[in-house]
Amino acid sequence: MTTNSEIPADNHGPLMLISAAEASADLHGASLIRATLKQSPSARFVGVAGPRMVEAGCECIFDMTKHAAMLTGIIGSAGKGIRMLNEVDRHLRSYPYDAAVVIDSPVLHLPVVAKAQAAGVPTLYYIAPQMWAWGTYRIHKLRDRVEQVAVILPFEEAFFRSHGIGATYVGHPLADAVTARPPDQDIVDSIREKGSPVVTLLPGSRKQVVASILPDQLAVVERIAEKHPQAVFQVSVASPQVAPIVEAAIRNCRCRVEMSSDRHTELIAAADLVLVASGTTTLEVAFYEKPMIVMYQASRLFYHVIGRWMIHTPYLSLPNILAGSEIVPEFMPFYTSIDPIAEKALHLLGSNEARDSMTQALSDVVAPMRNTHASATTAKLLLDIARRHGH
């Protein structure tokens, strides 16, 4: 989707360029737009936007959410990224933007902020690149190109400031989303009435991740069913694109597994244990304080040749990174057998003490991120930058 919006001469509010490349960033961008318009109703947003941002009031010049990619998949989206970058550059040079804000996705957005800098438009980077974990060599690009960074993990503020970057901890947008959309308790109760224990599978939203993780999650489920014949197993389908993969995998499973595309939060809230693919969703599970096992199956060749030299953190899942210790079992960046995963799952399901201990640890980890109002705080930072520059 591309438009060629003209900027009217009588626009008296701050004009913002905004860019989000993935579905999750589209969601966070929509919340940021609404929060900004609440504080400054005359503000105007134009940029790289998905459907949620457009619904919130953004004028779209390019939609990258249809082409989001990860790792080797980035290559396939390179052409789209170049066209997006050219369109953004044209807009930055053609219209009097007061500020720009980019959300996550450093592969695409570090070049965007370079274009903004060249056009004299100050930039706020929202959801900073995880340079503390990998890619530290790029930190000078962030320092040289952005006005400020809005970080969403408590320890990130000190990290970026130690590298000479103006950073502000704004809270995590997921905390706002969890608070705003509580699970339907009637649905939660109906799931739990089907049997016990309840095991929820969250295989992710990317086709390649679902295809690699879900069969192994289902193999673990089969082991659980042997010990817990009354167990309830449910898969949350993150998008229509992955539904056929989920359906095919379930057909090959030896026990009953239900799938749902519209009860994501209820499936988490009802669970005694969650098997989850590594990513931001692990933090969502943590906000619900649910015991979990984190899995990821990266390319072993990629990890041994490149990944292990780039990763600078002893833990890879967000709950453990935040805790600074392994409070949830993580089987990543790859695993060679499901046996230890199944053993850990059976141990957790068989021990109230182990589940309670993990629940308490997760509660402690997410406590600093609750009630932080990330969107509203980030909106204020963005408007402050715009006012210093123009409005």
C-alpha positions as CSV (number, residue, x, y, z in Angstrom):
1,M,0.0,0.0,0.0
2,T,1.6,3.3,-1.1
3,T,0.1,6.7,-1.0
4,N,1.5,10.1,-2.0
5,S,0.0,12.3,0.7
6,E,0.5,16.0,0.2
7,I,1.2,18.0,3.4
8,P,-1.1,21.0,3.6
9,A,0.5,24.4,4.2
10,D,-2.0,25.2,7.0
11,N,-1.1,22.2,9.1
12,H,-0.3,23.8,12.5
13,G,0.5,20.7,14.6
14,P,3.7,18.8,14.7
15,L,4.3,16.6,11.6
16,M,5.8,13.2,12.5
17,L,7.4,10.6,10.3
18,I,6.8,7.1,11.8
19,S,8.1,3.7,10.7
20,A,7.2,0.2,11.8
21,A,8.2,-2.9,9.8
22,E,6.5,-5.8,11.6
23,A,3.1,-6.7,12.9
24,S,4.1,-6.3,16.5
25,A,5.6,-2.9,15.8
26,D,2.4,-1.9,13.9
27,L,0.5,-2.6,17.1
28,H,2.9,-0.6,19.3
29,G,3.0,2.2,16.7
30,A,-0.8,2.4,16.7
31,S,-0.8,2.7,20.5
32,L,1.9,5.4,20.3
33,I,-0.1,7.4,17.7
34,R,-3.3,7.3,19.8
35,A,-1.3,8.4,22.9
36,T,0.4,11.2,21.0
37,L,-2.9,12.5,19.6
38,K,-4.4,12.4,23.0
39,Q,-1.7,14.8,24.2
40,S,-1.5,16.8,21.0
41,P,-4.7,16.4,18.9
42,S,-3.2,18.5,16.0
43,A,-0.3,16.2,15.5
44,R,0.0,14.4,12.2
45,F,1.6,11.1,11.4
46,V,2.8,9.9,8.0
47,G,5.0,7.0,7.3
48,V,5.7,3.3,7.0
49,A,2.6,1.8,8.6
50,G,0.6,-1.4,8.9
51,P,-3.2,-1.6,9.1
52,R,-3.4,-0.9,12.9
53,M,-1.4,2.3,12.5
54,V,-3.5,3.4,9.6
55,E,-6.6,2.7,11.7
56,A,-5.1,4.9,14.5
57,G,-4.7,7.8,12.1
58,C,-1.4,7.4,10.2
59,E,-1.2,8.2,6.5
60,C,0.7,5.3,4.9
61,I,3.4,5.8,2.3
62,F,4.6,2.2,2.5
63,D,3.5,-1.0,4.3
64,M,6.4,-3.3,5.3
65,T,4.4,-5.5,7.7
66,K,3.4,-7.6,4.7
67,H,7.1,-8.4,4.0
68,A,8.6,-8.7,7.5
69,A,11.5,-11.1,7.7
70,M,14.1,-12.5,10.1
71,L,17.6,-13.7,9.8
72,T,18.1,-15.3,6.3
73,G,14.5,-14.2,5.3
74,I,15.8,-10.6,5.4
75,I,17.4,-11.2,2.0
76,G,14.1,-11.9,0.4
77,S,12.7,-8.5,1.6
78,A,15.8,-6.5,0.7
79,G,14.1,-5.1,-2.5
80,K,11.1,-4.0,-0.5
81,G,13.4,-2.4,2.1
82,I,15.2,-0.4,-0.6
83,R,12.0,0.9,-2.1
84,M,10.7,1.8,1.4
85,L,14.0,3.6,2.2
86,N,13.8,5.6,-1.1
87,E,10.2,6.6,-0.4
88,V,11.0,7.7,3.2
89,D,14.0,9.7,1.9
90,R,11.8,11.5,-0.6
91,H,9.3,12.4,2.0
92,L,11.9,13.6,4.5
93,R,13.4,15.9,1.9
94,S,10.0,17.1,0.5
95,Y,8.0,18.0,3.6
96,P,8.7,19.9,6.9
97,Y,8.8,17.1,9.4
98,D,9.4,18.1,13.0
99,A,10.4,14.7,14.2
100,A,10.7,11.0,13.2
101,V,10.1,7.9,15.3
102,V,11.2,4.4,14.3
103,I,10.1,1.2,16.1
104,D,12.3,-1.8,16.5
105,S,13.7,-3.6,13.4
106,P,17.3,-2.2,13.3
107,V,18.2,-3.8,10.0
108,L,15.7,-1.5,8.3
109,H,15.6,1.4,10.7
110,L,19.3,2.3,11.2
111,P,19.3,3.3,7.5
112,V,16.1,5.2,8.0
113,V,17.5,7.2,10.9
114,A,20.5,8.0,8.7
115,K,18.2,9.5,6.1
116,A,16.4,11.5,8.8
117,Q,19.7,12.8,10.1
118,A,20.7,13.8,6.6
119,A,17.4,15.7,6.2
120,G,17.8,17.5,9.5
121,V,14.9,15.7,11.2
122,P,15.6,14.5,14.8
123,T,14.7,10.9,15.5
124,L,13.4,9.0,18.5
125,Y,14.2,5.3,18.4
126,Y,11.4,3.4,20.2
127,I,12.1,-0.2,21.3
128,A,15.8,0.0,21.0
129,P,18.0,-2.6,19.1
130,Q,19.1,-5.3,21.5
131,M,22.8,-4.3,21.2
132,W,23.5,-5.5,24.7
133,A,22.9,-9.0,23.5
134,W,24.4,-8.9,20.0
135,G,25.6,-6.4,17.4
136,T,27.5,-4.1,19.8
137,Y,29.7,-3.1,16.9
138,R,26.7,-1.1,15.5
139,I,26.2,1.1,18.6
140,H,28.1,4.1,17.2
141,K,25.5,4.2,14.4
142,L,22.7,4.6,17.0
143,R,24.7,7.2,19.0
144,D,25.5,9.3,15.9
145,R,22.1,9.2,14.3
146,V,19.4,9.5,16.9
147,E,18.3,12.2,19.3
148,Q,17.0,9.9,21.9
149,V,16.2,6.2,22.6
150,A,13.0,5.0,24.3
151,V,13.9,1.7,25.9
152,I,11.5,-1.0,27.1
153,L,13.6,-3.1,29.4
154,P,14.7,-1.7,32.8
155,F,18.4,-2.4,32.5
156,E,18.7,-0.9,29.0
157,E,18.7,2.7,30.1
158,A,22.0,2.4,31.9
159,F,23.5,0.3,29.1
160,F,22.8,2.9,26.4
161,R,23.7,5.8,28.5
162,S,27.1,4.2,29.3
163,H,27.7,4.3,25.5
164,G,26.9,8.0,25.3
165,I,23.3,7.6,24.0
166,G,20.4,9.6,25.5
167,A,18.1,6.8,26.7
168,T,14.9,6.8,28.8
169,Y,13.2,3.8,30.2
170,V,9.5,4.1,29.2
171,G,8.1,0.7,30.3
172,H,7.1,-2.2,28.1
173,P,4.1,-1.7,25.8
174,L,3.1,-5.3,26.4
175,A,2.3,-4.4,30.0
176,D,-0.2,-1.8,28.7
177,A,-1.7,-4.3,26.3
178,V,-2.1,-7.0,29.0
179,T,-3.8,-4.5,31.3
180,A,-6.0,-3.1,28.5
181,R,-7.2,-6.5,27.3
182,P,-7.8,-8.8,30.3
183,P,-8.8,-12.4,29.5
184,D,-12.4,-13.4,29.5
185,Q,-12.8,-15.3,32.8
186,D,-15.8,-17.3,31.5
187,I,-13.6,-18.6,28.6
188,V,-10.7,-19.4,31.0
189,D,-13.1,-21.3,33.2
190,S,-14.5,-23.3,30.3
191,I,-11.0,-24.3,29.2
192,R,-10.1,-25.5,32.7
193,E,-13.3,-27.5,33.0
194,K,-12.2,-29.7,30.1
195,G,-9.6,-31.4,32.2
196,S,-6.3,-31.1,34.0
197,P,-3.5,-30.1,33.7
198,V,-3.9,-27.5,30.9
199,V,-0.9,-27.1,28.6
200,T,-0.8,-24.3,26.1
201,L,1.4,-24.3,23.0
202,L,2.6,-21.0,21.6
203,P,4.7,-21.9,18.5
204,G,5.1,-18.3,17.3
205,S,3.9,-16.2,14.4
206,R,6.5,-16.9,11.8
207,K,6.0,-19.7,9.4
208,Q,9.6,-21.0,9.7
209,V,9.5,-20.9,13.4
210,V,6.1,-22.6,13.7
211,A,7.3,-25.3,11.3
212,S,10.4,-26.1,13.3
213,I,9.0,-25.7,16.8
214,L,5.4,-27.0,16.8
215,P,6.2,-30.7,15.9
216,D,8.6,-30.8,18.8
217,Q,6.1,-29.2,21.1
218,L,3.6,-31.8,20.1
219,A,6.1,-34.6,20.7
220,V,6.4,-33.2,24.2
221,V,2.6,-33.1,24.5
222,E,2.5,-36.8,23.6
223,R,4.9,-37.6,26.5
224,I,2.7,-35.5,28.9
225,A,-0.4,-37.3,27.8
226,E,1.1,-40.7,28.7
227,K,1.5,-39.5,32.4
228,H,-1.6,-37.2,32.4
229,P,-4.4,-38.8,30.4
230,Q,-6.9,-36.1,31.5
231,A,-4.6,-33.2,30.3
232,V,-6.0,-30.5,28.0
233,F,-3.7,-29.3,25.1
234,Q,-4.4,-26.2,23.1
235,V,-2.4,-24.3,20.5
236,S,-2.8,-20.6,19.9
237,V,-2.7,-19.8,16.2
238,A,-1.0,-16.4,15.8
239,S,-2.0,-15.6,12.3
240,P,-3.9,-17.0,9.3
241,Q,-0.6,-17.5,7.5
242,V,0.5,-20.2,10.0
243,A,-2.9,-21.9,10.4
244,P,-2.2,-24.6,7.7
245,I,1.1,-25.4,9.3
246,V,-0.6,-25.9,12.7
247,E,-3.4,-28.0,11.2
248,A,-1.0,-30.3,9.4
249,A,1.2,-30.8,12.6
250,I,-1.9,-31.5,14.8
251,R,-3.1,-34.2,12.3
252,N,0.2,-36.1,13.0
253,C,-0.2,-35.9,16.8
254,R,-1.2,-39.0,18.6
255,C,-3.4,-37.2,21.2
256,R,-6.1,-34.6,21.0
257,V,-5.0,-31.0,20.6
258,E,-7.3,-28.1,19.9
259,M,-6.4,-25.0,18.1
260,S,-7.7,-21.4,18.5
261,S,-7.0,-18.2,16.7
262,D,-9.0,-15.8,18.9
263,R,-8.4,-16.9,22.5
264,H,-4.7,-16.2,22.9
265,T,-4.8,-14.5,26.2
266,E,-7.4,-16.9,27.6
267,L,-5.2,-19.9,26.6
268,I,-2.3,-18.4,28.5
269,A,-4.4,-17.5,31.5
270,A,-5.9,-21.0,31.7
271,A,-2.6,-22.8,31.5
272,D,-0.7,-24.8,34.1
273,L,2.3,-24.9,31.7
274,V,3.1,-23.0,28.5
275,L,5.4,-24.3,25.8
276,V,6.5,-21.2,24.0
277,A,8.8,-20.3,21.1
278,S,11.4,-17.8,22.1
279,G,10.5,-14.1,21.5
280,T,8.5,-11.3,22.9
281,T,5.6,-13.7,23.7
282,T,7.7,-15.2,26.5
283,L,7.4,-11.8,28.2
284,E,3.6,-11.9,27.7
285,V,3.5,-15.3,29.4
286,A,5.6,-13.8,32.2
287,F,3.1,-11.0,32.7
288,Y,0.5,-13.6,33.3
289,E,3.0,-15.3,35.7
290,K,2.6,-18.7,34.1
291,P,5.2,-21.4,34.3
292,M,6.8,-21.9,30.9
293,I,9.4,-23.8,28.8
294,V,11.1,-21.7,26.1
295,M,12.2,-23.4,22.9
296,Y,14.0,-22.3,19.7
297,Q,15.6,-24.2,16.9
298,A,18.0,-22.0,15.0
299,S,20.4,-23.2,12.3
300,R,23.3,-25.0,14.0
301,L,25.6,-23.9,11.2
302,F,24.6,-20.3,11.5
303,Y,25.1,-20.4,15.3
304,H,28.5,-22.0,15.3
305,V,29.9,-20.0,12.4
306,I,28.4,-16.6,13.3
307,G,25.9,-16.5,16.1
308,R,28.1,-17.6,19.0
309,W,30.6,-14.9,18.3
310,M,27.9,-12.2,18.2
311,I,25.8,-13.1,21.3
312,H,27.0,-11.4,24.5
313,T,24.5,-12.6,27.1
314,P,24.6,-15.9,29.0
315,Y,20.8,-16.3,28.6
316,L,18.7,-16.0,25.5
317,S,15.1,-15.9,26.6
318,L,13.7,-12.5,27.9
319,P,12.6,-13.7,31.3
320,N,16.0,-15.1,32.1
321,I,17.8,-12.1,30.7
322,L,15.7,-9.8,32.9
323,A,16.2,-12.0,35.9
324,G,19.9,-12.5,35.3
325,S,19.5,-16.2,36.0
326,E,17.7,-19.2,34.6
327,I,14.2,-18.9,36.2
328,V,12.6,-20.6,33.2
329,P,14.0,-23.6,31.3
330,E,15.3,-22.5,27.9
331,F,16.2,-24.8,25.1
332,M,17.9,-22.6,22.6
333,P,19.5,-21.5,20.3
334,F,18.9,-25.1,19.3
335,Y,18.4,-28.5,20.9
336,T,19.2,-32.0,19.7
337,S,16.6,-34.0,21.6
338,I,13.1,-33.4,23.1
339,D,13.9,-35.8,26.0
340,P,15.1,-33.2,28.4
341,I,12.3,-30.8,27.4
342,A,9.7,-33.5,28.2
343,E,11.4,-34.4,31.4
344,K,11.3,-30.7,32.5
345,A,7.7,-30.4,31.5
346,L,6.7,-33.5,33.5
347,H,8.7,-32.3,36.5
348,L,6.9,-28.9,36.5
349,L,3.5,-30.5,36.1
350,G,4.2,-32.9,38.9
351,S,5.5,-30.4,41.4
352,N,3.3,-27.6,42.8
353,E,6.4,-26.3,44.6
354,A,8.4,-26.0,41.3
355,R,5.5,-24.2,39.6
356,D,4.9,-21.8,42.5
357,S,8.7,-21.0,42.6
358,M,8.7,-20.1,38.9
359,T,5.5,-18.1,39.3
360,Q,7.0,-16.0,42.1
361,A,10.2,-15.5,40.1
362,L,8.3,-14.3,37.1
363,S,6.2,-12.0,39.3
364,D,9.4,-10.4,40.6
365,V,10.8,-10.0,37.1
366,V,7.8,-8.2,35.6
367,A,6.9,-6.0,38.6
368,P,9.1,-3.1,37.5
369,M,7.4,-3.1,34.1
370,R,3.8,-3.0,35.3
371,N,1.8,0.3,35.2
372,T,4.5,2.2,33.4
373,H,2.3,3.5,30.5
374,A,4.9,3.0,27.8
375,S,2.9,4.6,25.0
376,A,2.0,7.8,26.9
377,T,5.6,8.2,28.1
378,T,7.0,7.7,24.7
379,A,4.5,10.1,23.2
380,K,5.7,12.8,25.6
381,L,9.3,12.2,24.5
382,L,8.4,12.4,20.9
383,L,6.4,15.6,21.3
384,D,9.2,17.2,23.3
385,I,11.6,16.4,20.4
386,A,9.2,17.9,17.9
387,R,8.7,21.1,20.0
388,R,12.4,21.6,20.3
389,H,12.8,21.2,16.5
390,G,9.7,23.0,15.2
391,H,6.4,22.9,17.0
